[in-house]
Amino acid sequence: FNVAGSTSICNGDFVNIVPSALNTNSYIWSSNSNFDSSSILTNEYVQNGVLHYQANTTGTFTYYVKAKNNNGCESNPLTVVIGVKDRPKDYSITNNNGSVCKGQNIQFVAGANGSNIQYKFWQNAAGTIPITTGVNANLYTINTTNIDPGTYTFWANSAINTCETVLVKVTYNVLAQ
């Protein structure tokens, strides 16, 4: 009897723990090891024997699961501990859709709520090619001296350790002098 799935997730992600046992027709999940009736997890948390719900609170959460066979016999419980880590909230960036005359600097300031936040700026929508020139923590400055007039795009997000916000598309315009 075992379980599979990630036990370390970010707030807002889905918990998805799949139990597996031979000759089993159901699983019973509980929030305490006594499996009393008030602690049995309902369909809000368990679907077809799988612990599955969207985490909306950070912290460490302990669950217990038993396998039940066709004869009604139950296994000893397994303990599953899930850690839900924080991610930045209320991400924003200044100057999105801003304009600047060629030769001037344009500056973008990222902000979010949380502690130990890292800010990231990307050349592509996939967030795989980082921008490093002109970046200082949550500040990204672009010198437009060598940039032709036109509309340009980059992407930005923030993270607390491995818990990242979604990428935000940022557009700016360089105007002819």
GIQUICOR-V833518 format. One record per residue. N is the residue number from 0. D_LAST is the distance of its C-alpha to the last C-alpha in Angstrom with 1 decimal. Layout:
((N:D_LAST) (N:D_LAST))
//
This chain:
((0:70.8) (1:67.2) (2:63.7) (3:60.4) (4:56.8) (5:54.2) (6:55.6) (7:52.3) (8:49.5) (9:46.6) (10:46.8) (11:45.9) (12:47.2) (13:50.5) (14:53.7) (15:55.6) (16:58.9) (17:61.3) (18:65.0) (19:67.2) (20:71.0) (21:73.8) (22:76.1) (23:73.9) (24:73.3) (25:71.3) (26:69.6) (27:69.8) (28:66.9) (29:67.5) (30:65.6) (31:68.8) (32:71.4) (33:74.2) (34:72.9) (35:74.2) (36:73.4) (37:70.7) (38:68.7) (39:68.7) (40:65.2) (41:64.7) (42:62.7) (43:59.6) (44:59.6) (45:61.8) (46:61.5) (47:64.2) (48:65.2) (49:61.6) (50:60.1) (51:56.8) (52:54.7) (53:51.2) (54:51.1) (55:49.8) (56:51.2) (57:50.7) (58:53.9) (59:56.8) (60:58.9) (61:62.3) (62:63.9) (63:67.2) (64:68.1) (65:71.5) (66:72.4) (67:75.2) (68:77.3) (69:79.2) (70:82.3) (71:80.4) (72:80.5) (73:77.5) (74:76.2) (75:75.5) (76:72.1) (77:69.1) (78:66.6) (79:62.9) (80:60.5) (81:56.9) (82:54.2) (83:51.2) (84:48.2) (85:45.5) (86:41.9) (87:38.9) (88:38.7) (89:35.9) (90:33.0) (91:29.6) (92:26.0) (93:23.3) (94:19.8) (95:20.9) (96:18.5) (97:15.9) (98:12.1) (99:9.6) (100:5.9) (101:6.0) (102:8.2) (103:10.0) (104:13.4) (105:14.8) (106:18.5) (107:21.3) (108:24.8) (109:27.8) (110:31.0) (111:34.5) (112:38.1) (113:40.6) (114:41.7) (115:40.6) (116:37.5) (117:35.4) (118:31.8) (119:30.5) (120:27.2) (121:27.4) (122:25.6) (123:27.9) (124:29.6) (125:33.0) (126:32.2) (127:33.5) (128:30.5) (129:29.5) (130:26.2) (131:27.2) (132:24.2) (133:22.6) (134:25.5) (135:27.8) (136:30.4) (137:28.8) (138:25.3) (139:22.6) (140:19.4) (141:16.7) (142:14.4) (143:11.3) (144:10.8) (145:12.7) (146:11.9) (147:10.6) (148:8.8) (149:12.0) (150:14.8) (151:16.9) (152:20.3) (153:22.8) (154:26.2) (155:27.9) (156:31.4) (157:34.0) (158:37.5) (159:40.7) (160:42.4) (161:42.6) (162:42.0) (163:38.4) (164:36.5) (165:35.1) (166:31.7) (167:28.8) (168:25.9) (169:22.6) (170:19.4) (171:15.8) (172:12.4) (173:9.3) (174:6.4) (175:3.8) (176:0.0))
//
